[in-house]
């Protein structure tokens, strides 16, 4: 019996519907909740749309999900969705671009994680982490010095000031 290999930066394969004539385009990249017919999208499609807006998705392409007499009447778009930008960046620039490991197709996404051996083969000095660093800087909110002073003064007894 062989145990499952340990993997990191794992994603999930997702698909969304692109209905004809723009009705209920559940594959929209931005503006979720504003488009006509988006209320008809599944919860999974809405989750994918929100992940796209956060930059957590690698698109893998479109495919015909349904055809009638050789005419495609419903297309789908496939993607890999990750839980962090760091995972998406390492998967795209490390796995796909450096190691040449396919992420599958729109119809058959392969969003598996990276093995320790694969991680060791990635040259992290060639990965552009600027998008990830920007998010870290945006989330680093320093308190207002005036607020700190007020908190200190409120905690010090009046007779000690």
N, C-alpha and C positions, 0 to 999 in steps of 0.2 A: 504494500500500500504506500503510495507516494502522497505526502501532504501537499496542499496547494502552495504554489510559490508565493513568497512575500512580494507585494508590489506597492508602489507609492504613486501619488498624483493620478489616481484613477478617475475616470469620467464616466458618464452615462450616455448611451446612444438615445437620441430623441428624433422624432419626425413631426412635421407640421404640415397641414393641408394648405394648398394654394388653389382655391376654387376658381373656376373660370370667371372672366369679366370682372375680377377684383372683388367679388362678393366673398366676404368672410375670409380674407387673406390672413390666416393664422400664423404665417411665417414672417410677419412684419418685423423689421429690425428695431423700430423705435415708435414712439407715440402710442404705446399700448393703452387700450381703453378709450382711445379717441376715434378709432376707425369704425366704419360702418360694418356691422356684422360680427365684430370681435366677441360679442357675448355668446356666439355660437361655437366658440373654440373650446376644446377640452381643457381641463385643469392642467394636464401635462403640457399642452401647447402654450397656455398662459404662463406656466413656469418657465418654459423655454424662451418666450418673449421677454420676460423679466430678466432672465440670465443674459440674453443678448444685450439688453440695455446696460448691464453691469460689466460687459466685456468678458464673460465667462464661457464663450461659445466658439468652437471652430466649425465653420460650415463645411460640409462634405459634398454638397451638390444636390441637384434635383433629379427626380425620376418620375416616370409615368406610373401612377398608382392604379389607374382605371382607364380602360379604353373601350370604345364601342366601334366596331367595324374598322379598326386600325387608326381611329382618331382618339387622341388622348383627351379625356374629359375631366380628369382630376390628376393634378400633380402633387407631389410631396417633396419636401426639402428635408434632408437628413443632416444631423450635426452631432458633435460631441459636446456635452455640457459638463462643466467642471464646477467644483464648489469654491474655487479661488482663482484669482488672476495668475498667481504663481504657478498653479497646476497647469493652467492653459498655456502659459508662456513656455514652461519646460516641455510640455507635450509637443507644442508646435515647433519650437526652435531646436529642441534637443532630439526628441524621438523622431519627428517627421523630417526636419531639415538636415540635422547632422547624421543621425543613424540610418535614415532612409527607410524607417519602418512605417508601412502604410497604416492609415487610420481608417481604412475601409472606404466605402462609398456611401452616398446618400441613402441608398436602400439597405445597405448592410454596414452600419458604423462599427468600428472596432476601437473602442475607447478604453481599452484595458490599461492598467497601470504599468509602470516601468519596474523591471526587476532590479535588484541591487547591481547585478552585472552590467545591465544597460546604463544605469545611472553612472557607473564608474567610467563608461566609455564617452560620456558627454563632456565636451570642453565648455565648462561654464563661463570661461572668459569670453567666449564668442556669443553669449546670450545677452540680448538687450533687455535689461530689467527696468528700463526707465519708466515704463507704465506702472509697474509695481511700486517703484520708489516714490513716484508721484502720489499714489494712493496713500502710502505710508505717511508722507509729509502732510497730506490733506487731513488725515485722521489724527495728527499730532497737534492737539489744541492745548496751548499753554494757557493757564488761568490768567485773568486780568490782575495786574499788581494791586489795583485799588480794591478788588474783591478780597484778595489775600489779606490786605491791611485791615479791612473791615472785619473779617473773620477773626483775626488775631485780637483786635480790640474788643470784640464781643466776648471772647473767651477769657480775657484777663480781667480779674475783679477790679471794680472801680477804684478802690482804695490803693491799688498797686500801680495805677497809671501815672 
